[in-house]
Amino acid sequence: MFYTRIPVPKSTGFSPENLNKATRYFPLIGIIVGGAGALVFMAAHQLLSVHIAMLISIVTIILLTGAFHEDALSDFCDGFGGGYTKETILAIMKDSRVGTYGALGLILLILAKFLLLCEFKPSQIPLILIAAHAMSRVNPVIMIFSSQYIRDDNSAKSKSVGQKNSATTLVIALLLGFLPLVFISPYIIPFLVFTLTLIFIYFRHYVHKKVGGYTGDILGALQQFSEVGFYLTWLIVDKLI
């Protein structure tokens, strides 16, 4: 209900505690979202070119998540691109308007995803989408466990998500995130893990230096950077080995 636009029964109970525990299923949402994108791609590719099918798949994923993470990436780019202090960075990210940095970030993000995915063989794309969306959602969960939420206002929509949880939550998230790797050639897995680890370490260091922790927008931006890093790494390794 929080991470996608997929309808859920109205009887579904809501509480900050349940939303916080839902963090463990973040990579599972990635499997669902990536799986939907994969199905749409395979169906569209029966009649259309790889490029058009890939574009339809990307649009489907964006609609399915309500541009949840793309919006976060845009806010992140505006905040860290235009802000120089912690206070101004947080204020800019809170602003619903999109600035130059945010617009450019979105354009480059979608363009990068489209171009990278179109470089793969059509038969590879479905699995790549599922694995990328699952694994890229592991880094935000690790960020929650290794950092601190820095917004003080109770109106923050992701405040409940940003609270640290039990070790069980982290273990479940890791297992779900790495589950798609069972279907991936073993030689490529170490490279993917290495890249996502590097992205996490650098990203965490950068945001801690700037603002001292994370917000919902920072978590969303980390997911997007991790996803693109996943595609780029797989493509490079696939061409070299």
VMD Tcl script that draws the C-alpha trace (Angstrom):
set ca {
  {0.00 0.00 0.00}
  {2.91 2.35 0.76}
  {5.41 1.27 -1.90}
  {3.12 0.73 -4.89}
  {-0.24 1.73 -6.38}
  {-1.47 -1.87 -6.36}
  {-4.95 -1.86 -4.77}
  {-5.29 -3.54 -1.38}
  {-8.45 -4.39 0.58}
  {-9.91 -1.45 2.48}
  {-9.99 -3.66 5.54}
  {-6.19 -3.76 5.62}
  {-5.14 -2.38 8.97}
  {-2.67 0.48 9.12}
  {-0.34 1.45 11.93}
  {3.11 3.03 12.14}
  {4.39 -0.21 13.66}
  {3.18 -2.32 10.74}
  {4.56 0.17 8.24}
  {7.91 0.01 9.97}
  {7.92 -3.81 9.88}
  {6.97 -3.70 6.19}
  {10.54 -2.58 5.49}
  {11.58 -6.25 5.46}
  {9.43 -6.80 2.36}
  {10.92 -3.91 0.37}
  {12.91 -6.30 -1.90}
  {9.78 -8.44 -2.35}
  {8.06 -5.33 -3.72}
  {11.01 -5.12 -6.11}
  {10.36 -8.67 -7.31}
  {6.70 -7.83 -7.89}
  {7.41 -4.54 -9.65}
  {10.27 -5.97 -11.70}
  {8.14 -8.99 -12.54}
  {5.34 -6.77 -13.82}
  {7.80 -4.84 -15.96}
  {9.21 -8.11 -17.28}
  {5.77 -9.46 -18.24}
  {4.86 -6.24 -20.02}
  {8.16 -6.25 -21.88}
  {7.74 -9.84 -23.04}
  {4.17 -9.21 -24.19}
  {5.01 -5.96 -25.99}
  {8.10 -7.45 -27.64}
  {5.91 -10.00 -29.41}
  {4.64 -7.20 -31.63}
  {7.05 -4.30 -31.18}
  {10.77 -3.60 -31.30}
  {12.99 -3.97 -28.22}
  {13.20 -0.19 -27.80}
  {9.45 0.41 -27.83}
  {8.77 -2.63 -25.64}
  {11.41 -1.43 -23.17}
  {9.89 2.04 -23.06}
  {6.45 0.59 -22.34}
  {7.95 -1.59 -19.61}
  {9.65 1.38 -17.92}
  {6.43 3.41 -18.06}
  {4.54 0.48 -16.53}
  {6.97 0.27 -13.62}
  {6.73 4.01 -13.02}
  {2.93 3.86 -13.01}
  {2.94 0.83 -10.74}
  {5.05 2.59 -8.10}
  {3.49 5.99 -8.63}
  {6.94 7.33 -9.55}
  {7.72 6.87 -5.85}
  {11.48 6.50 -6.22}
  {11.83 8.78 -9.25}
  {10.23 11.55 -7.22}
  {12.72 10.87 -4.42}
  {15.63 11.01 -6.87}
  {14.38 14.34 -8.20}
  {14.08 15.81 -4.70}
  {17.52 14.45 -3.82}
  {19.13 16.11 -6.85}
  {17.43 19.43 -6.11}
  {18.34 19.33 -2.43}
  {21.96 18.25 -2.70}
  {22.51 20.16 -5.92}
  {21.13 23.48 -4.71}
  {21.63 23.31 -0.94}
  {24.81 24.11 0.93}
  {23.78 23.50 4.53}
  {21.81 20.70 6.17}
  {18.87 23.01 6.76}
  {18.65 24.25 3.16}
  {19.12 20.76 1.71}
  {16.26 19.39 3.82}
  {14.06 22.39 3.04}
  {14.60 22.06 -0.71}
  {13.89 18.32 -0.65}
  {10.65 19.02 1.22}
  {9.54 21.49 -1.48}
  {7.14 19.80 -3.93}
  {8.35 21.93 -6.84}
  {10.90 20.46 -9.26}
  {14.03 22.48 -9.91}
  {16.72 22.33 -12.58}
  {18.80 19.71 -10.79}
  {15.74 17.55 -10.20}
  {14.56 17.78 -13.80}
  {18.01 16.96 -15.18}
  {18.38 14.10 -12.71}
  {15.10 12.54 -13.85}
  {15.93 12.92 -17.54}
  {19.37 11.36 -17.15}
  {17.99 8.60 -14.90}
  {15.29 7.44 -17.33}
  {17.65 7.81 -20.27}
  {20.31 5.72 -18.51}
  {17.84 2.95 -17.68}
  {16.46 2.88 -21.21}
  {19.82 2.84 -22.98}
  {21.40 0.30 -20.64}
  {18.49 -2.14 -20.77}
  {18.25 -1.92 -24.55}
  {21.86 -3.13 -24.75}
  {20.95 -6.53 -23.36}
  {19.63 -9.46 -25.33}
  {15.81 -9.47 -25.19}
  {15.87 -12.90 -23.55}
  {17.97 -11.51 -20.66}
  {15.84 -8.47 -19.88}
  {13.02 -10.10 -17.84}
  {15.38 -11.68 -15.30}
  {17.55 -8.56 -15.18}
  {14.53 -6.39 -14.35}
  {13.42 -8.67 -11.53}
  {16.89 -9.07 -10.04}
  {17.74 -5.36 -10.32}
  {14.56 -4.18 -8.65}
  {14.97 -6.69 -5.83}
  {18.67 -6.14 -5.14}
  {18.55 -2.36 -5.48}
  {16.01 -2.26 -2.64}
  {18.41 -3.98 -0.24}
  {20.68 -0.93 0.06}
  {17.96 1.36 1.49}
  {17.14 -1.29 4.12}
  {20.80 -1.47 5.11}
  {20.89 2.33 5.25}
  {18.04 2.30 7.76}
  {19.95 -0.16 9.95}
  {23.28 1.65 9.74}
  {22.23 5.28 9.92}
  {19.65 7.55 11.50}
  {16.51 9.31 10.31}
  {17.08 13.05 10.47}
  {13.70 14.71 9.94}
  {12.03 15.80 13.16}
  {8.61 16.76 11.78}
  {5.79 14.29 12.43}
  {4.29 15.06 9.01}
  {7.08 13.22 7.19}
  {5.36 10.47 5.22}
  {8.25 8.02 5.58}
  {9.00 8.62 9.26}
  {7.52 5.26 10.32}
  {9.52 3.48 7.60}
  {12.70 5.17 8.77}
  {12.78 3.64 12.23}
  {15.29 0.92 13.01}
  {13.87 -2.56 13.35}
  {14.93 -6.02 14.50}
  {17.76 -8.01 12.96}
  {15.09 -10.36 11.63}
  {13.85 -7.61 9.33}
  {17.32 -7.12 7.88}
  {17.83 -10.87 7.36}
  {14.47 -11.26 5.61}
  {15.19 -8.27 3.37}
  {18.60 -9.68 2.42}
  {17.15 -13.11 1.62}
  {14.38 -11.64 -0.54}
  {16.79 -9.26 -2.26}
  {19.22 -12.00 -3.18}
  {16.58 -14.57 -4.08}
  {16.57 -13.78 -7.84}
  {20.32 -14.41 -7.94}
  {19.55 -18.13 -7.82}
  {18.70 -17.84 -11.52}
  {21.79 -15.80 -12.44}
  {25.12 -17.17 -13.66}
  {27.45 -17.43 -10.63}
  {30.31 -15.59 -12.34}
  {28.41 -12.29 -12.43}
  {27.08 -12.27 -8.86}
  {30.33 -11.13 -7.11}
  {30.59 -8.16 -9.46}
  {27.01 -7.11 -8.79}
  {27.44 -7.40 -5.03}
  {30.74 -5.51 -5.19}
  {29.23 -2.64 -7.18}
  {26.17 -2.28 -4.96}
  {28.41 -2.35 -1.90}
  {30.59 0.42 -3.32}
  {27.53 2.51 -4.18}
  {26.21 2.08 -0.65}
  {29.51 2.96 1.05}
  {30.11 6.08 -1.04}
  {26.48 7.22 -0.94}
  {26.24 6.77 2.83}
  {29.51 8.65 3.36}
  {28.32 11.48 1.11}
  {24.91 12.01 2.73}
  {26.35 11.67 6.24}
  {28.90 14.34 5.43}
  {26.17 16.63 4.11}
  {23.21 16.05 6.42}
  {24.23 13.43 8.97}
  {21.69 10.75 8.11}
  {18.84 9.90 5.78}
  {15.29 10.83 4.82}
  {12.73 9.05 2.66}
  {14.01 10.92 -0.41}
  {17.57 9.83 0.32}
  {16.46 6.20 0.59}
  {14.59 6.45 -2.72}
  {17.56 8.03 -4.45}
  {19.83 5.25 -3.16}
  {17.49 2.68 -4.67}
  {17.60 4.41 -8.05}
  {21.39 4.73 -8.09}
  {21.72 1.09 -7.06}
  {19.36 -0.01 -9.84}
  {21.31 1.84 -12.53}
  {24.59 0.55 -11.07}
  {23.21 -2.98 -11.30}
  {22.40 -2.60 -15.02}
  {25.75 -1.00 -15.82}
  {27.76 -3.64 -13.96}
  {25.93 -6.56 -15.54}
  {26.36 -5.05 -19.00}
  {30.09 -4.46 -18.58}
  {30.78 -7.91 -17.13}
  {28.60 -9.55 -19.78}
  {30.63 -7.92 -22.56}
  {34.04 -8.58 -21.03}
  {33.61 -12.18 -19.91}
}
mol new
graphics top color blue
foreach p $ca { graphics top sphere $p radius 0.5 }
foreach p [lrange $ca 0 end-1] q [lrange $ca 1 end] { graphics top cylinder $p $q radius 0.2 }
display resetview
